[in-house]
Amino acid sequence: MNTIDVAVICKALGDNNRLQIIQMLSNGEKCGCKLLEAFDITQPTLSHHMKIMCDCGLVSDRKEGKWHHYSIDTDVWNKFSDFIRQIGEVK
């Protein structure tokens, strides 16, 4: 993972709502309807947040009927985590 990818993910995670969404998704896939119930935001606002996280690769979505189901892309998350962990190992 390069620094540009990491910067885009950091920017995506720089929002409290998006951090809370990631926290919810850490327990597994969630329907957009369930995410929406947890926040005092509109559906278009949730869609905006999800688009940002999907565009940076952090979150994957699949459509089932009229609903989107979201999950953390574990490959991207692990590469991001490894990059951050390496920074933390400053000597």
N, C-alpha and C positions, 0 to 999 in steps of 0.2 A: 504494500500500500504506500503510495507516495504522499508527500506533504500536502498537495492540493486536495487529494481525496479526504485526508484527515481534517483539513481546514473546513471543508464543506460539511462534513459530519459534525464537527464541533459547532459550526454555525447553526446547523439544524437542531442540535441539542441545547442551544443557548436560549431556549424558550421554556418556561416553566410547564406549560401545558404539554409540550412535546416530551419533556422529561418524564412527566407523569404517565403519558401514554406508553413510553418505552418501559417504564416500571410495570404497568399493567400487562404489557405484552411479554414481559419476562416470565410470566406464568403460563404462556402458551398463546395460541391463536385466539383472537377476539373478533367478533362481528363488529362492524362499524356502529351498529345500533347499540351494542353494549358500551362501547367507548363513549358514544354520545350521551348515554344516560348518566355517566360519571362526571360530566362537565356541564357547566352552565354556559354552553356555547351553541351556536346554530349549526345545522348540518353543513352549510357551505364553509363555515369556519373550520369544522373538523376536516372536511375535504381538503382545505388549504394546508392544514398541518400535515395531513397524511401524504399529500403530494410532495411536500418538501422532504419528508423522510423517505418516501419511495424513490424520489429523484436522486438522492444521494446514495441509494442502495441499502440503507440501513433497515428498511422495512419492505417486505414483500406483500403483495395483495393478490387475492383471487376473488373472482366474482361468482356468487351463487345466487341465482335469482336476481333480485334488485339490490342485494346487499353485497358489500365488499367485506372480506375477511382478511385481517391483517396479522402478520407475524414478523418477528425479528428475523432478518436474514443472518443466520448464525455464522456463516462464512465471513461475511463483511464485518459483523460484530467482533469476531475473534481476531481478525486482522487488525481492526481498529484498536482493540484492547492490547494486542501485542505491541503495536506501535507506541501506545501511551505507556505501557509497562517498560519498554526500552528507554524511554525518556526518564522514567523514574529511577532508573539504574545509573544515574549520573555518578561518576567516580571522582 
